[in-house]
Amino acid sequence: MSRAPRPRPALVRLVPRATAPADLPAGTSRTFSDDLVAVLVDDTGHPLDDDAVERLGGPRAARTTALQALGQVVADLEVHHLGNEEVGVTLLTSDSPLTAATALVLPAILAHAELGAAPDGVFVATPTPTELLVHPLRDTRSVASLQVLTQMTHAGFQQSDDPLSPHVHWWDGTTTTQLTSIDAERTRLHVGPELQAVLERLCS
C-alpha cells in the first residue's frame, strides 16, 4: 500500500495585490498593506491549494508553520546599516524571495539587526522580494530617515528586474499603514495625524 506524499511545507511571500491570484483558498492570504498581501505558498513558490491546506491542518496551522519558517530566513539576512548622525536606514538582504516577507516578523528583524526596541513602530519598505528596508522610530533622525527611505525604495523598485512595492509603510506594533502614493512617477508622502504626533514628540 503506497503512502500519501508528504505535504510540502507552508511558506509565506508578500505579493502585489494586483497580481495575487483571485481564487486563493479561504484563509491563505492576509492583507499586509494597501498594495501587498501575504500569501501562503509551497517551497516552489506556488500558492497553496485547498488540498495542500487541508493536509497541513488548515489555514491557521499552515500560517503558523509559515511564520515560524521565516525565522531561518531572518537568521540568514545580511545587515547593512546606512546613514550618519542625521539619517539611519537599515537594509537587510539575501537571495531568498522570502526576504521581503520578514516584514511580517519585524520584532525578529529588530533583534537580528541589533536595532533594539521600537515602541513607536518601524518604517518599513520592500522594494524587491530580496530586500527589506527598516527604520525604527526613536529619535530626531526619523523625519529625515523617512525621506531617505522613500527615495531609496522608489529607486530600488524602479531599477529592479523583479520589483515588489515602491511604497513605504509604518508598522505601529499592531497595524501597517501605507505612507506613500505614486503620482506621475513622483512619490508623495502622506503622514496622518497619529504619525505626525509621534514625529513631533520625537523631534521635540
C-alpha positions in Angstrom: 0.0 0.0 0.0 1.6 3.3 -1.1 1.8 6.1 1.3 0.4 9.5 0.6 3.1 12.0 -0.4 4.2 14.3 2.4 2.8 17.8 2.1 5.2 20.5 1.1 6.0 22.9 3.9 4.0 26.1 4.1 5.9 29.3 3.4 4.7 32.9 3.1 5.5 35.5 0.5 4.5 39.1 0.0 3.0 39.7 -3.4 1.4 42.8 -5.1 -2.3 42.8 -4.5 -2.8 43.5 -8.2 -1.1 40.2 -9.2 -2.3 37.9 -6.4 -4.5 35.0 -7.6 -8.2 35.7 -7.2 -9.1 32.1 -6.3 -6.9 31.6 -3.3 -8.3 29.2 -0.6 -10.0 31.0 2.3 -7.6 31.9 5.0 -4.4 31.6 2.9 -3.9 35.3 2.3 -3.7 38.2 4.6 -3.6 41.9 3.9 -0.2 43.4 4.7 -0.9 46.9 3.3 -2.9 48.6 0.7 -0.7 47.3 -2.1 0.6 44.0 -0.7 -0.8 40.7 0.5 0.9 37.9 2.4 0.1 34.6 0.6 0.8 31.1 1.8 2.9 29.2 -0.8 4.8 25.9 -1.1 8.5 25.5 -1.4 8.3 26.1 -5.2 6.6 29.5 -4.7 3.2 28.3 -5.9 0.2 29.3 -3.7 -1.2 26.5 -1.6 -4.4 24.9 -3.0 -7.3 23.5 -0.9 -5.8 20.0 -0.7 -2.4 21.2 0.4 -4.0 23.5 3.1 -6.1 20.5 4.3 -3.0 18.2 4.5 -1.2 20.9 6.6 -4.0 21.0 9.1 -5.9 24.0 7.8 -5.1 27.7 7.2 -4.3 28.6 10.8 -1.8 25.7 11.2 -0.3 26.4 7.8 0.1 30.1 8.6 1.8 29.3 11.9 4.3 27.0 10.2 5.0 29.6 7.5 5.7 32.3 10.1 8.0 30.0 12.0 9.9 29.3 8.8 10.7 33.0 8.5 12.9 32.6 11.5 15.6 30.8 9.4 15.2 33.5 6.7 15.8 36.2 9.3 18.9 34.4 10.6 20.5 34.3 7.2 19.9 38.0 6.3 22.8 40.3 5.7 22.5 43.5 7.6 23.7 46.9 6.2 23.4 49.9 8.4 23.3 53.1 6.2 23.4 56.7 7.4 25.0 59.1 9.8 24.2 61.2 12.8 21.2 62.7 10.9 19.8 59.7 9.0 19.6 56.0 9.7 18.3 53.3 7.4 19.0 49.6 7.7 19.0 47.4 4.6 18.6 43.6 5.0 19.2 41.4 2.0 19.5 37.7 1.0 19.0 35.6 -2.1 15.7 34.3 -0.7 12.5 35.5 -2.3 11.0 35.3 1.2 13.2 38.2 2.4 10.5 40.8 2.0 8.1 38.6 3.9 10.2 39.0 7.0 8.4 42.3 7.3 5.7 40.1 8.9 8.1 39.4 11.9 9.6 42.8 12.5 10.4 42.2 16.2 12.7 39.4 15.0 14.2 41.7 12.4 15.0 44.4 15.0 16.7 41.8 17.2 18.7 40.3 14.3 19.9 43.8 13.2 20.6 44.8 16.8 18.3 47.8 16.4 16.7 47.5 19.9 13.1 48.1 20.8 10.8 50.3 18.8 7.8 51.3 20.9 6.7 53.9 18.3 6.9 51.5 15.5 9.0 51.0 12.4 9.2 52.5 8.9 9.4 49.5 6.5 9.7 49.1 2.8 10.1 46.1 0.4 11.2 47.4 -3.0 12.0 43.8 -4.2 11.4 40.3 -2.9 15.0 40.0 -1.7 15.3 43.4 0.1 13.9 44.8 3.3 14.4 48.4 4.4 13.7 49.5 8.0 14.0 52.4 10.4 12.8 52.2 14.0 11.2 55.4 15.2 13.2 56.5 18.2 14.7 59.9 17.8 15.1 63.1 15.8 16.5 61.2 12.8 13.1 59.7 12.0 11.8 62.6 9.8 15.0 62.8 7.6 15.2 59.0 7.6 11.6 58.7 6.2 12.6 61.0 3.3 15.7 59.0 2.5 13.8 55.7 2.9 11.2 56.9 0.5 13.8 57.8 -2.1 15.7 54.5 -1.7 12.5 52.5 -2.0 11.3 54.2 -5.2 14.8 53.9 -6.8 15.2 50.3 -5.8 11.7 49.5 -7.2 12.3 51.3 -10.5 15.7 49.7 -11.0 14.8 46.1 -10.2 14.0 43.4 -12.8 11.8 41.9 -10.1 10.1 44.8 -8.3 7.7 44.3 -5.4 6.5 47.6 -3.9 7.5 51.3 -4.4 5.8 52.2 -1.1 6.9 52.9 2.5 4.8 51.8 5.4 4.6 52.5 9.1 4.1 49.5 11.4 2.9 50.8 14.8 3.2 47.5 16.6 -0.2 46.1 15.5 -1.1 47.5 12.1 0.6 48.6 8.9 -0.2 51.9 7.2 0.9 52.8 3.7 2.6 56.3 3.8 3.3 56.9 0.1 1.5 57.2 -3.2 2.8 57.5 -6.8 1.6 60.4 -8.9 3.0 60.8 -12.4 6.1 58.8 -11.4 6.6 61.0 -8.3 6.4 59.6 -4.8 4.2 61.6 -2.3 4.3 61.1 1.4 1.1 61.1 3.4 1.6 61.5 7.2 -1.6 61.1 9.1 -2.4 62.8 12.5 -1.3 59.8 14.6 2.1 59.5 13.0 2.5 63.3 12.9 2.0 63.4 16.7 4.7 60.7 17.1 7.2 62.5 14.9 6.6 65.8 16.7 7.1 64.2 20.0 10.4 62.6 18.9 11.7 65.8 17.5 10.7 68.0 20.5 
